[in-house]
Amino acid sequence: MALAGFTENFRQETTRELSVLWTTSLESLSMEAILKGTRRCLSECEFYPTIAVFLEKATGQLERSGQWSD
């Protein structure tokens, strides 16, 4: 469902391989989290989101490695 929305909104083809990759990567998420991530990506992203961006939007957690700290 999310990929169909992304395909339509971002006008980028979703291949079978990409669908399998996304499905396996999102197995641990609840349906509510997937819906949240889909809504946020469709309203906040300018481009087709990566899986990492989707996970951040779906869970509300942001992990940035190598970020500077005070």
PDB file of N, CA, C, O and CB in Angstrom:
ATOM      1  N   MET A   1       0.826  -1.179   0.000  1.00  0.00           N
ATOM      2  CA  MET A   1       0.000   0.000   0.000  1.00  0.00           C
ATOM      3  C   MET A   1       0.882   1.259   0.000  1.00  0.00           C
ATOM      4  O   MET A   1       0.652   2.174  -0.791  1.00  0.00           O
ATOM      5  CB  MET A   1      -0.946  -0.011   1.212  1.00  0.00           C
ATOM      6  N   ALA A   2       1.890   1.307   0.883  1.00  0.00           N
ATOM      7  CA  ALA A   2       2.774   2.467   0.955  1.00  0.00           C
ATOM      8  C   ALA A   2       3.504   2.658  -0.365  1.00  0.00           C
ATOM      9  O   ALA A   2       3.598   3.778  -0.868  1.00  0.00           O
ATOM     10  CB  ALA A   2       3.781   2.310   2.105  1.00  0.00           C
ATOM     11  N   LEU A   3       4.014   1.586  -0.921  1.00  0.00           N
ATOM     12  CA  LEU A   3       4.776   1.698  -2.169  1.00  0.00           C
ATOM     13  C   LEU A   3       3.908   2.161  -3.327  1.00  0.00           C
ATOM     14  O   LEU A   3       4.372   2.890  -4.203  1.00  0.00           O
ATOM     15  CB  LEU A   3       5.419   0.366  -2.513  1.00  0.00           C
ATOM     16  N   ALA A   4       2.658   1.742  -3.333  1.00  0.00           N
ATOM     17  CA  ALA A   4       1.743   2.191  -4.382  1.00  0.00           C
ATOM     18  C   ALA A   4       1.535   3.698  -4.277  1.00  0.00           C
ATOM     19  O   ALA A   4       1.508   4.399  -5.288  1.00  0.00           O
ATOM     20  CB  ALA A   4       0.388   1.448  -4.285  1.00  0.00           C
ATOM     21  N   GLY A   5       1.388   4.187  -3.058  1.00  0.00           N
ATOM     22  CA  GLY A   5       1.251   5.626  -2.846  1.00  0.00           C
ATOM     23  C   GLY A   5       2.500   6.377  -3.256  1.00  0.00           C
ATOM     24  O   GLY A   5       2.410   7.446  -3.860  1.00  0.00           O
ATOM     25  N   PHE A   6       3.667   5.832  -2.937  1.00  0.00           N
ATOM     26  CA  PHE A   6       4.925   6.475  -3.303  1.00  0.00           C
ATOM     27  C   PHE A   6       5.103   6.486  -4.824  1.00  0.00           C
ATOM     28  O   PHE A   6       5.547   7.482  -5.395  1.00  0.00           O
ATOM     29  CB  PHE A   6       6.110   5.757  -2.630  1.00  0.00           C
ATOM     30  N   THR A   7       4.755   5.380  -5.468  1.00  0.00           N
ATOM     31  CA  THR A   7       4.869   5.285  -6.921  1.00  0.00           C
ATOM     32  C   THR A   7       4.026   6.363  -7.588  1.00  0.00           C
ATOM     33  O   THR A   7       4.474   7.032  -8.519  1.00  0.00           O
ATOM     34  CB  THR A   7       4.442   3.891  -7.411  1.00  0.00           C
ATOM     35  N   GLU A   8       2.813   6.518  -7.105  1.00  0.00           N
ATOM     36  CA  GLU A   8       1.904   7.511  -7.668  1.00  0.00           C
ATOM     37  C   GLU A   8       2.361   8.935  -7.351  1.00  0.00           C
ATOM     38  O   GLU A   8       2.390   9.786  -8.240  1.00  0.00           O
ATOM     39  CB  GLU A   8       0.489   7.287  -7.140  1.00  0.00           C
ATOM     40  N   ASN A   9       2.711   9.194  -6.115  1.00  0.00           N
ATOM     41  CA  ASN A   9       3.063  10.538  -5.670  1.00  0.00           C
ATOM     42  C   ASN A   9       4.407  11.016  -6.224  1.00  0.00           C
ATOM     43  O   ASN A   9       4.527  12.156  -6.672  1.00  0.00           O
ATOM     44  CB  ASN A   9       3.094  10.581  -4.164  1.00  0.00           C
ATOM     45  N   PHE A  10       5.413  10.145  -6.191  1.00  0.00           N
ATOM     46  CA  PHE A  10       6.755  10.541  -6.609  1.00  0.00           C
ATOM     47  C   PHE A  10       7.064  10.164  -8.050  1.00  0.00           C
ATOM     48  O   PHE A  10       8.155  10.441  -8.548  1.00  0.00           O
ATOM     49  CB  PHE A  10       7.775   9.917  -5.702  1.00  0.00           C
ATOM     50  N   ARG A  11       6.110   9.538  -8.715  1.00  0.00           N
ATOM     51  CA  ARG A  11       6.234   9.158 -10.130  1.00  0.00           C
ATOM     52  C   ARG A  11       7.522   8.387 -10.417  1.00  0.00           C
ATOM     53  O   ARG A  11       8.271   8.694 -11.344  1.00  0.00           O
ATOM     54  CB  ARG A  11       6.179  10.400 -11.010  1.00  0.00           C
ATOM     55  N   GLN A  12       7.743   7.373  -9.579  1.00  0.00           N
ATOM     56  CA  GLN A  12       8.901   6.501  -9.753  1.00  0.00           C
ATOM     57  C   GLN A  12       8.404   5.059  -9.709  1.00  0.00           C
ATOM     58  O   GLN A  12       7.630   4.683  -8.829  1.00  0.00           O
ATOM     59  CB  GLN A  12       9.997   6.764  -8.650  1.00  0.00           C
ATOM     60  N   GLU A  13       8.851   4.276 -10.650  1.00  0.00           N
ATOM     61  CA  GLU A  13       8.425   2.881 -10.735  1.00  0.00           C
ATOM     62  C   GLU A  13       8.876   2.090  -9.516  1.00  0.00           C
ATOM     63  O   GLU A  13       9.984   2.276  -9.013  1.00  0.00           O
ATOM     64  CB  GLU A  13       8.969   2.236 -12.005  1.00  0.00           C
ATOM     65  N   THR A  14       8.006   1.212  -9.052  1.00  0.00           N
ATOM     66  CA  THR A  14       8.335   0.298  -7.965  1.00  0.00           C
ATOM     67  C   THR A  14       8.506  -1.096  -8.564  1.00  0.00           C
ATOM     68  O   THR A  14       7.539  -1.702  -9.027  1.00  0.00           O
ATOM     69  CB  THR A  14       7.228   0.310  -6.848  1.00  0.00           C
ATOM     70  N   THR A  15       9.728  -1.595  -8.552  1.00  0.00           N
ATOM     71  CA  THR A  15      10.013  -2.910  -9.121  1.00  0.00           C
ATOM     72  C   THR A  15       9.671  -4.016  -8.124  1.00  0.00           C
ATOM     73  O   THR A  15       9.457  -3.750  -6.941  1.00  0.00           O
ATOM     74  CB  THR A  15      11.492  -3.006  -9.538  1.00  0.00           C
ATOM     75  N   ARG A  16       9.623  -5.228  -8.600  1.00  0.00           N
ATOM     76  CA  ARG A  16       9.369  -6.381  -7.741  1.00  0.00           C
ATOM     77  C   ARG A  16      10.460  -6.503  -6.676  1.00  0.00           C
ATOM     78  O   ARG A  16      10.174  -6.773  -5.509  1.00  0.00           O
ATOM     79  CB  ARG A  16       9.289  -7.675  -8.580  1.00  0.00           C
ATOM     80  N   GLU A  17      11.706  -6.303  -7.088  1.00  0.00           N
ATOM     81  CA  GLU A  17      12.834  -6.405  -6.160  1.00  0.00           C
ATOM     82  C   GLU A  17      12.733  -5.357  -5.054  1.00  0.00           C
ATOM     83  O   GLU A  17      13.000  -5.647  -3.888  1.00  0.00           O
ATOM     84  CB  GLU A  17      14.161  -6.248  -6.913  1.00  0.00           C
ATOM     85  N   LEU A  18      12.350  -4.149  -5.426  1.00  0.00           N
ATOM     86  CA  LEU A  18      12.184  -3.082  -4.442  1.00  0.00           C
ATOM     87  C   LEU A  18      11.052  -3.417  -3.469  1.00  0.00           C
ATOM     88  O   LEU A  18      11.169  -3.162  -2.270  1.00  0.00           O
ATOM     89  CB  LEU A  18      11.905  -1.740  -5.145  1.00  0.00           C
ATOM     90  N   SER A  19       9.977  -3.976  -3.972  1.00  0.00           N
ATOM     91  CA  SER A  19       8.849  -4.377  -3.118  1.00  0.00           C
ATOM     92  C   SER A  19       9.273  -5.427  -2.104  1.00  0.00           C
ATOM     93  O   SER A  19       8.895  -5.348  -0.935  1.00  0.00           O
ATOM     94  CB  SER A  19       7.695  -4.915  -3.971  1.00  0.00           C
ATOM     95  N   VAL A  20      10.055  -6.411  -2.542  1.00  0.00           N
ATOM     96  CA  VAL A  20      10.535  -7.460  -1.645  1.00  0.00           C
ATOM     97  C   VAL A  20      11.452  -6.872  -0.574  1.00  0.00           C
ATOM     98  O   VAL A  20      11.347  -7.224   0.601  1.00  0.00           O
ATOM     99  CB  VAL A  20      11.274  -8.554  -2.440  1.00  0.00           C
ATOM    100  N   LEU A  21      12.351  -5.975  -0.984  1.00  0.00           N
ATOM    101  CA  LEU A  21      13.274  -5.332  -0.046  1.00  0.00           C
ATOM    102  C   LEU A  21      12.511  -4.538   1.014  1.00  0.00           C
ATOM    103  O   LEU A  21      12.808  -4.645   2.204  1.00  0.00           O
ATOM    104  CB  LEU A  21      14.246  -4.409  -0.799  1.00  0.00           C
ATOM    105  N   TRP A  22      11.538  -3.751   0.588  1.00  0.00           N
ATOM    106  CA  TRP A  22      10.740  -2.968   1.540  1.00  0.00           C
ATOM    107  C   TRP A  22       9.943  -3.883   2.467  1.00  0.00           C
ATOM    108  O   TRP A  22       9.894  -3.644   3.674  1.00  0.00           O
ATOM    109  CB  TRP A  22       9.787  -2.018   0.791  1.00  0.00           C
ATOM    110  N   THR A  23       9.329  -4.909   1.929  1.00  0.00           N
ATOM    111  CA  THR A  23       8.514  -5.827   2.736  1.00  0.00           C
ATOM    112  C   THR A  23       9.352  -6.479   3.828  1.00  0.00           C
ATOM    113  O   THR A  23       8.925  -6.546   4.980  1.00  0.00           O
ATOM    114  CB  THR A  23       7.875  -6.908   1.847  1.00  0.00           C
ATOM    115  N   THR A  24      10.527  -6.953   3.480  1.00  0.00           N
ATOM    116  CA  THR A  24      11.379  -7.588   4.488  1.00  0.00           C
ATOM    117  C   THR A  24      11.908  -6.580   5.497  1.00  0.00           C
ATOM    118  O   THR A  24      12.055  -6.902   6.676  1.00  0.00           O
ATOM    119  CB  THR A  24      12.542  -8.304   3.818  1.00  0.00           C
ATOM    120  N   SER A  25      12.192  -5.382   5.053  1.00  0.00           N
ATOM    121  CA  SER A  25      12.726  -4.360   5.953  1.00  0.00           C
ATOM    122  C   SER A  25      11.691  -3.835   6.947  1.00  0.00           C
ATOM    123  O   SER A  25      12.052  -3.369   8.028  1.00  0.00           O
ATOM    124  CB  SER A  25      13.270  -3.211   5.147  1.00  0.00           C
ATOM    125  N   LEU A  26      10.420  -3.908   6.593  1.00  0.00           N
ATOM    126  CA  LEU A  26       9.365  -3.362   7.454  1.00  0.00           C
ATOM    127  C   LEU A  26       8.601  -4.426   8.236  1.00  0.00           C
ATOM    128  O   LEU A  26       7.587  -4.125   8.867  1.00  0.00           O
ATOM    129  CB  LEU A  26       8.397  -2.574   6.624  1.00  0.00           C
ATOM    130  N   GLU A  27       9.083  -5.669   8.198  1.00  0.00           N
ATOM    131  CA  GLU A  27       8.388  -6.778   8.873  1.00  0.00           C
ATOM    132  C   GLU A  27       8.125  -6.521  10.348  1.00  0.00           C
ATOM    133  O   GLU A  27       7.094  -6.938  10.877  1.00  0.00           O
ATOM    134  CB  GLU A  27       9.189  -8.041   8.733  1.00  0.00           C
ATOM    135  N   SER A  28       9.043  -5.842  11.013  1.00  0.00           N
ATOM    136  CA  SER A  28       8.920  -5.666  12.457  1.00  0.00           C
ATOM    137  C   SER A  28       7.978  -4.527  12.852  1.00  0.00           C
ATOM    138  O   SER A  28       7.666  -4.373  14.033  1.00  0.00           O
ATOM    139  CB  SER A  28      10.277  -5.418  13.049  1.00  0.00           C
ATOM    140  N   LEU A  29       7.524  -3.730  11.886  1.00  0.00           N
ATOM    141  CA  LEU A  29       6.651  -2.600  12.192  1.00  0.00           C
ATOM    142  C   LEU A  29       5.193  -3.033  12.291  1.00  0.00           C
ATOM    143  O   LEU A  29       4.756  -3.954  11.601  1.00  0.00           O
ATOM    144  CB  LEU A  29       6.800  -1.513  11.131  1.00  0.00           C
ATOM    145  N   SER A  30       4.461  -2.362  13.150  1.00  0.00           N
ATOM    146  CA  SER A  30       3.018  -2.593  13.231  1.00  0.00           C
ATOM    147  C   SER A  30       2.341  -1.900  12.049  1.00  0.00           C
ATOM    148  O   SER A  30       2.943  -1.060  11.380  1.00  0.00           O
ATOM    149  CB  SER A  30       2.439  -2.073  14.590  1.00  0.00           C
ATOM    150  N   MET A  31       1.094  -2.260  11.805  1.00  0.00           N
ATOM    151  CA  MET A  31       0.342  -1.636  10.721  1.00  0.00           C
ATOM    152  C   MET A  31       0.157  -0.140  10.995  1.00  0.00           C
ATOM    153  O   MET A  31       0.173   0.667  10.066  1.00  0.00           O
ATOM    154  CB  MET A  31      -1.031  -2.328  10.546  1.00  0.00           C
ATOM    155  N   GLU A  32      -0.014   0.222  12.242  1.00  0.00           N
ATOM    156  CA  GLU A  32      -0.162   1.638  12.608  1.00  0.00           C
ATOM    157  C   GLU A  32       1.108   2.422  12.279  1.00  0.00           C
ATOM    158  O   GLU A  32       1.037   3.540  11.768  1.00  0.00           O
ATOM    159  CB  GLU A  32      -0.494   1.776  14.111  1.00  0.00           C
ATOM    160  N   ALA A  33       2.266   1.835  12.572  1.00  0.00           N
ATOM    161  CA  ALA A  33       3.538   2.494  12.279  1.00  0.00           C
ATOM    162  C   ALA A  33       3.733   2.647  10.769  1.00  0.00           C
ATOM    163  O   ALA A  33       4.222   3.678  10.308  1.00  0.00           O
ATOM    164  CB  ALA A  33       4.708   1.699  12.890  1.00  0.00           C
ATOM    165  N   ILE A  34       3.358   1.639  10.010  1.00  0.00           N
ATOM    166  CA  ILE A  34       3.482   1.714   8.549  1.00  0.00           C
ATOM    167  C   ILE A  34       2.566   2.805   7.995  1.00  0.00           C
ATOM    168  O   ILE A  34       2.966   3.558   7.107  1.00  0.00           O
ATOM    169  CB  ILE A  34       3.143   0.347   7.901  1.00  0.00           C
ATOM    170  N   LEU A  35       1.351   2.890   8.509  1.00  0.00           N
ATOM    171  CA  LEU A  35       0.433   3.938   8.067  1.00  0.00           C
ATOM    172  C   LEU A  35       0.968   5.325   8.426  1.00  0.00           C
ATOM    173  O   LEU A  35       0.882   6.257   7.627  1.00  0.00           O
ATOM    174  CB  LEU A  35      -0.956   3.729   8.690  1.00  0.00           C
ATOM    175  N   LYS A  36       1.515   5.452   9.625  1.00  0.00           N
ATOM    176  CA  LYS A  36       2.094   6.721  10.066  1.00  0.00           C
ATOM    177  C   LYS A  36       3.264   7.107   9.161  1.00  0.00           C
ATOM    178  O   LYS A  36       3.353   8.249   8.710  1.00  0.00           O
ATOM    179  CB  LYS A  36       2.559   6.626  11.541  1.00  0.00           C
ATOM    180  N   GLY A  37       4.156   6.158   8.899  1.00  0.00           N
ATOM    181  CA  GLY A  37       5.301   6.424   8.032  1.00  0.00           C
ATOM    182  C   GLY A  37       4.881   6.806   6.624  1.00  0.00           C
ATOM    183  O   GLY A  37       5.465   7.705   6.018  1.00  0.00           O
ATOM    184  N   THR A  38       3.880   6.132   6.108  1.00  0.00           N
ATOM    185  CA  THR A  38       3.378   6.427   4.764  1.00  0.00           C
ATOM    186  C   THR A  38       2.823   7.839   4.706  1.00  0.00           C
ATOM    187  O   THR A  38       3.170   8.611   3.812  1.00  0.00           O
ATOM    188  CB  THR A  38       2.298   5.415   4.349  1.00  0.00           C
ATOM    189  N   ARG A  39       1.959   8.180   5.661  1.00  0.00           N
ATOM    190  CA  ARG A  39       1.372   9.524   5.685  1.00  0.00           C
ATOM    191  C   ARG A  39       2.439  10.602   5.792  1.00  0.00           C
ATOM    192  O   ARG A  39       2.404  11.598   5.070  1.00  0.00           O
ATOM    193  CB  ARG A  39       0.392   9.652   6.845  1.00  0.00           C
ATOM    194  N   ARG A  40       3.395  10.395   6.705  1.00  0.00           N
ATOM    195  CA  ARG A  40       4.442  11.401   6.905  1.00  0.00           C
ATOM    196  C   ARG A  40       5.329  11.537   5.672  1.00  0.00           C
ATOM    197  O   ARG A  40       5.678  12.652   5.285  1.00  0.00           O
ATOM    198  CB  ARG A  40       5.296  11.043   8.122  1.00  0.00           C
ATOM    199  N   CYS A  41       5.694  10.428   5.055  1.00  0.00           N
ATOM    200  CA  CYS A  41       6.542  10.498   3.857  1.00  0.00           C
ATOM    201  C   CYS A  41       5.818  11.199   2.707  1.00  0.00           C
ATOM    202  O   CYS A  41       6.418  12.002   1.993  1.00  0.00           O
ATOM    203  CB  CYS A  41       6.974   9.086   3.422  1.00  0.00           C
ATOM    204  N   LEU A  42       4.541  10.899   2.528  1.00  0.00           N
ATOM    205  CA  LEU A  42       3.792  11.525   1.447  1.00  0.00           C
ATOM    206  C   LEU A  42       3.626  13.026   1.657  1.00  0.00           C
ATOM    207  O   LEU A  42       3.567  13.786   0.690  1.00  0.00           O
ATOM    208  CB  LEU A  42       2.433  10.872   1.314  1.00  0.00           C
ATOM    209  N   SER A  43       3.550  13.455   2.910  1.00  0.00           N
ATOM    210  CA  SER A  43       3.352  14.881   3.158  1.00  0.00           C
ATOM    211  C   SER A  43       4.657  15.649   3.407  1.00  0.00           C
ATOM    212  O   SER A  43       4.685  16.869   3.242  1.00  0.00           O
ATOM    213  CB  SER A  43       2.437  15.059   4.338  1.00  0.00           C
ATOM    214  N   GLU A  44       5.739  14.963   3.801  1.00  0.00           N
ATOM    215  CA  GLU A  44       6.964  15.662   4.181  1.00  0.00           C
ATOM    216  C   GLU A  44       8.145  15.464   3.229  1.00  0.00           C
ATOM    217  O   GLU A  44       9.045  16.303   3.192  1.00  0.00           O
ATOM    218  CB  GLU A  44       7.366  15.224   5.534  1.00  0.00           C
ATOM    219  N   CYS A  45       8.160  14.388   2.470  1.00  0.00           N
ATOM    220  CA  CYS A  45       9.308  14.087   1.610  1.00  0.00           C
ATOM    221  C   CYS A  45       9.129  14.692   0.216  1.00  0.00           C
ATOM    222  O   CYS A  45       8.032  14.692  -0.343  1.00  0.00           O
ATOM    223  CB  CYS A  45       9.509  12.568   1.502  1.00  0.00           C
ATOM    224  N   GLU A  46      10.232  15.205  -0.330  1.00  0.00           N
ATOM    225  CA  GLU A  46      10.203  15.743  -1.682  1.00  0.00           C
ATOM    226  C   GLU A  46      10.471  14.662  -2.727  1.00  0.00           C
ATOM    227  O   GLU A  46      10.059  14.779  -3.881  1.00  0.00           O
ATOM    228  CB  GLU A  46      11.220  16.862  -1.819  1.00  0.00           C
ATOM    229  N   PHE A  47      11.170  13.607  -2.301  1.00  0.00           N
ATOM    230  CA  PHE A  47      11.552  12.537  -3.214  1.00  0.00           C
ATOM    231  C   PHE A  47      11.151  11.196  -2.612  1.00  0.00           C
ATOM    232  O   PHE A  47      10.835  11.103  -1.426  1.00  0.00           O
ATOM    233  CB  PHE A  47      13.076  12.574  -3.508  1.00  0.00           C
ATOM    234  N   TYR A  48      11.168  10.153  -3.449  1.00  0.00           N
ATOM    235  CA  TYR A  48      10.865   8.798  -3.010  1.00  0.00           C
ATOM    236  C   TYR A  48      11.754   8.482  -1.804  1.00  0.00           C
ATOM    237  O   TYR A  48      12.979   8.532  -1.920  1.00  0.00           O
ATOM    238  CB  TYR A  48      11.084   7.759  -4.170  1.00  0.00           C
ATOM    239  N   PRO A  49      11.164   8.160  -0.651  1.00  0.00           N
ATOM    240  CA  PRO A  49      11.974   7.976   0.555  1.00  0.00           C
ATOM    241  C   PRO A  49      12.778   6.680   0.539  1.00  0.00           C
ATOM    242  O   PRO A  49      12.376   5.680  -0.057  1.00  0.00           O
ATOM    243  CB  PRO A  49      11.086   7.999   1.775  1.00  0.00           C
ATOM    244  N   THR A  50      13.916   6.727   1.206  1.00  0.00           N
ATOM    245  CA  THR A  50      14.684   5.505   1.423  1.00  0.00           C
ATOM    246  C   THR A  50      14.020   4.735   2.561  1.00  0.00           C
ATOM    247  O   THR A  50      13.158   5.270   3.256  1.00  0.00           O
ATOM    248  CB  THR A  50      16.192   5.820   1.749  1.00  0.00           C
ATOM    249  N   ILE A  51      14.414   3.502   2.745  1.00  0.00           N
ATOM    250  CA  ILE A  51      13.873   2.708   3.846  1.00  0.00           C
ATOM    251  C   ILE A  51      14.240   3.349   5.177  1.00  0.00           C
ATOM    252  O   ILE A  51      13.423   3.372   6.098  1.00  0.00           O
ATOM    253  CB  ILE A  51      14.393   1.256   3.783  1.00  0.00           C
ATOM    254  N   ALA A  52      15.460   3.868   5.291  1.00  0.00           N
ATOM    255  CA  ALA A  52      15.898   4.517   6.533  1.00  0.00           C
ATOM    256  C   ALA A  52      15.032   5.729   6.857  1.00  0.00           C
ATOM    257  O   ALA A  52      14.645   5.922   8.009  1.00  0.00           O
ATOM    258  CB  ALA A  52      17.371   4.940   6.425  1.00  0.00           C
ATOM    259  N   VAL A  53      14.729   6.534   5.867  1.00  0.00           N
ATOM    260  CA  VAL A  53      13.871   7.708   6.079  1.00  0.00           C
ATOM    261  C   VAL A  53      12.473   7.249   6.480  1.00  0.00           C
ATOM    262  O   VAL A  53      11.868   7.817   7.389  1.00  0.00           O
ATOM    263  CB  VAL A  53      13.809   8.595   4.796  1.00  0.00           C
ATOM    264  N   PHE A  54      11.960   6.224   5.806  1.00  0.00           N
ATOM    265  CA  PHE A  54      10.633   5.711   6.139  1.00  0.00           C
ATOM    266  C   PHE A  54      10.586   5.231   7.590  1.00  0.00           C
ATOM    267  O   PHE A  54       9.646   5.542   8.321  1.00  0.00           O
ATOM    268  CB  PHE A  54      10.244   4.567   5.187  1.00  0.00           C
ATOM    269  N   LEU A  55      11.593   4.481   8.000  1.00  0.00           N
ATOM    270  CA  LEU A  55      11.626   3.973   9.374  1.00  0.00           C
ATOM    271  C   LEU A  55      11.650   5.112  10.389  1.00  0.00           C
ATOM    272  O   LEU A  55      10.994   5.034  11.427  1.00  0.00           O
ATOM    273  CB  LEU A  55      12.844   3.068   9.577  1.00  0.00           C
ATOM    274  N   GLU A  56      12.401   6.164  10.093  1.00  0.00           N
ATOM    275  CA  GLU A  56      12.456   7.330  10.983  1.00  0.00           C
ATOM    276  C   GLU A  56      11.088   7.989  11.077  1.00  0.00           C
ATOM    277  O   GLU A  56      10.655   8.367  12.166  1.00  0.00           O
ATOM    278  CB  GLU A  56      13.505   8.348  10.486  1.00  0.00           C
ATOM    279  N   LYS A  57      10.412   8.128   9.954  1.00  0.00           N
ATOM    280  CA  LYS A  57       9.078   8.743   9.941  1.00  0.00           C
ATOM    281  C   LYS A  57       8.058   7.847  10.644  1.00  0.00           C
ATOM    282  O   LYS A  57       7.162   8.343  11.327  1.00  0.00           O
ATOM    283  CB  LYS A  57       8.627   9.022   8.492  1.00  0.00           C
ATOM    284  N   ALA A  58       8.189   6.540  10.479  1.00  0.00           N
ATOM    285  CA  ALA A  58       7.235   5.597  11.052  1.00  0.00           C
ATOM    286  C   ALA A  58       7.382   5.447  12.562  1.00  0.00           C
ATOM    287  O   ALA A  58       6.395   5.271  13.276  1.00  0.00           O
ATOM    288  CB  ALA A  58       7.394   4.255  10.397  1.00  0.00           C
ATOM    289  N   THR A  59       8.613   5.517  13.039  1.00  0.00           N
ATOM    290  CA  THR A  59       8.841   5.283  14.470  1.00  0.00           C
ATOM    291  C   THR A  59       9.093   6.561  15.241  1.00  0.00           C
ATOM    292  O   THR A  59       9.055   6.562  16.471  1.00  0.00           O
ATOM    293  CB  THR A  59      10.005   4.351  14.662  1.00  0.00           C
ATOM    294  N   GLY A  60       9.351   7.653  14.530  1.00  0.00           N
ATOM    295  CA  GLY A  60       9.615   8.919  15.193  1.00  0.00           C
ATOM    296  C   GLY A  60      11.001   9.001  15.787  1.00  0.00           C
ATOM    297  O   GLY A  60      11.306   9.929  16.536  1.00  0.00           O
ATOM    298  N   GLN A  61      11.849   8.033  15.458  1.00  0.00           N
ATOM    299  CA  GLN A  61      13.218   8.023  15.974  1.00  0.00           C
ATOM    300  C   GLN A  61      14.159   8.440  14.879  1.00  0.00           C
ATOM    301  O   GLN A  61      14.012   8.036  13.726  1.00  0.00           O
ATOM    302  CB  GLN A  61      13.605   6.636  16.520  1.00  0.00           C
ATOM    303  N   LEU A  62      15.125   9.248  15.242  1.00  0.00           N
ATOM    304  CA  LEU A  62      16.106   9.703  14.272  1.00  0.00           C
ATOM    305  C   LEU A  62      17.483   9.280  14.772  1.00  0.00           C
ATOM    306  O   LEU A  62      17.915   9.686  15.851  1.00  0.00           O
ATOM    307  CB  LEU A  62      16.026  11.255  14.058  1.00  0.00           C
ATOM    308  N   GLU A  63      18.155   8.474  13.991  1.00  0.00           N
ATOM    309  CA  GLU A  63      19.512   8.059  14.330  1.00  0.00           C
ATOM    310  C   GLU A  63      20.456   8.621  13.294  1.00  0.00           C
ATOM    311  O   GLU A  63      20.375   8.284  12.113  1.00  0.00           O
ATOM    312  CB  GLU A  63      19.633   6.515  14.410  1.00  0.00           C
ATOM    313  N   ARG A  64      21.350   9.476  13.741  1.00  0.00           N
ATOM    314  CA  ARG A  64      22.335  10.044  12.813  1.00  0.00           C
ATOM    315  C   ARG A  64      23.718   9.689  13.312  1.00  0.00           C
ATOM    316  O   ARG A  64      24.152  10.150  14.367  1.00  0.00           O
ATOM    317  CB  ARG A  64      22.174  11.592  12.678  1.00  0.00           C
ATOM    318  N   SER A  65      24.393   8.876  12.552  1.00  0.00           N
ATOM    319  CA  SER A  65      25.750   8.503  12.944  1.00  0.00           C
ATOM    320  C   SER A  65      26.725   9.589  12.513  1.00  0.00           C
ATOM    321  O   SER A  65      26.543  10.232  11.479  1.00  0.00           O
ATOM    322  CB  SER A  65      26.148   7.140  12.329  1.00  0.00           C
ATOM    323  N   GLY A  66      27.747   9.780  13.311  1.00  0.00           N
ATOM    324  CA  GLY A  66      28.768  10.738  12.964  1.00  0.00           C
ATOM    325  C   GLY A  66      28.364  12.186  13.132  1.00  0.00           C
ATOM    326  O   GLY A  66      29.050  13.078  12.634  1.00  0.00           O
ATOM    327  N   GLN A  67      27.270  12.436  13.819  1.00  0.00           N
ATOM    328  CA  GLN A  67      26.820  13.808  14.009  1.00  0.00           C
ATOM    329  C   GLN A  67      27.652  14.491  15.096  1.00  0.00           C
ATOM    330  O   GLN A  67      28.003  13.868  16.098  1.00  0.00           O
ATOM    331  CB  GLN A  67      25.320  13.841  14.373  1.00  0.00           C
ATOM    332  N   TRP A  68      27.959  15.744  14.897  1.00  0.00           N
ATOM    333  CA  TRP A  68      28.764  16.512  15.854  1.00  0.00           C
ATOM    334  C   TRP A  68      27.972  16.731  17.124  1.00  0.00           C
ATOM    335  O   TRP A  68      26.753  16.897  17.093  1.00  0.00           O
ATOM    336  CB  TRP A  68      29.204  17.866  15.255  1.00  0.00           C
ATOM    337  N   SER A  69      28.674  16.731  18.232  1.00  0.00           N
ATOM    338  CA  SER A  69      28.028  17.045  19.508  1.00  0.00           C
ATOM    339  C   SER A  69      28.902  18.012  20.274  1.00  0.00           C
ATOM    340  O   SER A  69      30.111  18.082  20.053  1.00  0.00           O
ATOM    341  CB  SER A  69      27.766  15.762  20.342  1.00  0.00           C
ATOM    342  N   ASP A  70      28.293  18.750  21.170  1.00  0.00           N
ATOM    343  CA  ASP A  70      29.039  19.722  21.979  1.00  0.00           C
ATOM    344  C   ASP A  70      29.727  19.064  23.127  1.00  0.00           C
ATOM    345  O   ASP A  70      30.400  19.735  23.910  1.00  0.00           O
ATOM    346  CB  ASP A  70      28.131  20.805  22.495  1.00  0.00           C
TER     347      ASP A  70
END
